[in-house]
Amino acid sequence: MQTMSPIRIFHTLWTKPMREDRISVTLLCYAISFHYAKQLGTEVVLHTDSFGAELLSFIPYDEVYIDLDAIPQDISRFWAYGKLYATSREPLGSVHIDGDVFLKNPALINYFKGDFDLVTQSEEGDDWRTDYTYELSQTALLIEDLPHNLHLFYEKSYNCGVVQLNNKALKKVYLDTYFDTVKRSLADETYTDREKRIKEKFGKHGSIIPDIIVEQQFLHELAQGYTTNTILTGDVRMDGIRKGYTHLCTAAKYEMQKELEQMLRKLNPAILKQIRKIPQYKKAKNKR
């Protein structure tokens, strides 16, 4: 893949883990995210599967790669797999942004021009967490002898709403670790029963999300010794407002359809008209 502009941003949409009733909000988020990314003067491309390409055909990406069809269904509990698979196919320095990340301030592009091995959204630790999701997810994985002396109960992670990997060695070790851990987890015949017991006993105290460990926590520990930078610091909500950075990273966004439609109507009413004609959009909206 050849880079057409100094900064290359890519979206990913792997539809196998996606719930049907969330399609309408997903389409709105991707349209808004694309709009702001293009305002930065960047090339914006998409990695997706056949269904995702159909759903997002109304967005004028610079390139669309239908390369996620081959991902097996049984990997769907690792919802970031499509993102990491696409990252393995992207040039060094490409910037992945989640479909619910809005880079509203053009000055944010400067974060991707610095001399850092890794750029992410923000750092997370005990001061950020409000429940025991990390601990429950760590216990559910329960993988011993992790590669590169990683610690399953490591205390910090990166929010990967934005990820730019600029160091070849770090990118390789991160991707190798991710895919190896997913493979080992899927081969663990005790995982399902362990997850069930944890949910029955501790379900009120958090969720089990394996990828926040494998994608986000492992990246933080692997990046120690490299030069890193985060877009948001301190109170990330307030810092995001100051810097013009929005990440609708919780399930609360699925209750924001009206607000997202209003936002897109102001940004690009023609795109909103196209979205409303999509059969899956109408179907998902009616189910809400």
HELIX and SHEET records of a PDB file:
HELIX    1   1 GLU A   20  ARG A   22  5                                   3    
HELIX    2   2 ILE A   23  GLN A   39  1                                  17    
HELIX    3   3 SER A   50  LEU A   55  1                                   6    
HELIX    4   4 GLN A   73  ILE A   75  5                                   3    
HELIX    5   5 TYR A   81  ARG A   89  1                                   9    
HELIX    6   6 PRO A  106  PHE A  112  5                                   7    
HELIX    7   7 THR A  133  LEU A  141  1                                   9    
HELIX    8   8 PRO A  147  ASN A  149  5                                   3    
HELIX    9   9 LYS A  168  LEU A  186  1                                  19    
HELIX   10  10 TYR A  191  PHE A  202  1                                  12    
HELIX   11  11 GLY A  203  HIS A  205  5                                   3    
HELIX   12  12 ASP A  211  ASP A  211  1                                   1    
HELIX   13  13 ILE A  212  GLN A  217  3                                   6    
HELIX   14  14 PHE A  218  LEU A  222  1                                   5    
HELIX   15  15 VAL A  236  LYS A  243  1                                   8    
HELIX   16  16 ALA A  251  GLU A  255  5                                   5    
HELIX   17  17 GLN A  257  LEU A  267  1                                  11    
HELIX   18  18 PRO A  269  ARG A  276  1                                   8    
HELIX   19  19 PRO A  279  LYS A  287  1                                   9    
SHEET    1   A 7 GLU A  63  ILE A  66  0                                        
SHEET    2   A 7 GLU A  43  THR A  48  1                                        
SHEET    3   A 7 ARG A   8  LEU A  13  1                                        
SHEET    4   A 7 VAL A  95  ILE A  97  1                                        
SHEET    5   A 7 SER A 157  LEU A 165 -1                                        
SHEET    6   A 7 LEU A 118  GLU A 124 -1                                        
SHEET    7   A 7 THR A 228  THR A 230  1                                        
SHEET    1   B 2 VAL A 101  LEU A 103  0                                        
SHEET    2   B 2 TYR A 245  HIS A 247 -1                                        
END                                                                             
